[in-house]
Amino acid sequence: MKNAKVNVGIVLAGGKSSRFGKSKALFQNEATGKTWVELTVNKLKPFCEMVFVSANQENYQKLVALFHEDSAIQIIPDQPAYKDFGPLGGIYAVMAQKNAYPEANYLILPVDMPFLTSSEISRLAAFPNHFAKTAEENHYLVLNIPYSREILHNLLQKEQHRVRGLLEKLQTKPLEFENEAPFRNINHQNELF
């Protein structure tokens, strides 16, 4: 399936990271010295015209400083009204700003899946309006969706926070991946050892 539209990336880096004990976005990978947010952005960049990083109030300034030299990366803070609405609030903040791309496909990745590779991202980029699925789990935060600002706004107004609700409205389909390992998300630091 050929994807003719522009791809725009969103890295979901605005989570509280409470179980992890420190900001997942700013956690440094020992092998590379890069933060998880840098690694995730770098994985998306080859497939996207622009990459937006969804930030919270606590990490916004640090993320701006981290990426200030790259004009193809923009940090978007949560909108105050939706700052505690999880990933949907972050996706909405990106799509609601004036330089969003209404004609684009949005490749969305969470910051806490350090084992994802360009192979999975490339495959997802070729399938608009799909989310990643393995035999073990639906990965609702690894997705390729169309611009959906109005739908997101309506969900948030009704205080519906679940990504699955957005995917149902968009009729987003699962894209099967054989291997679960790349999709492992890390919630506790001891899972890294």
ABEGO torsion letter per residue (X at the ends): XBBABBBBBBBBAABAGAAAGBBAAABBBAAAGBBAAAAAAAAAAAABABBBBBBBAAAAAAAAAAAAABAABBBBBBBAAAAAAEAAAAAAAAAABAABBAABBBBBBBAABAABBAAAAAAAAABBGBBBBBAABBBAABBBBBBAAAAAAAAAAAGBABAAAAAAAAGBBBBBBABAAAABBBABAAAAX
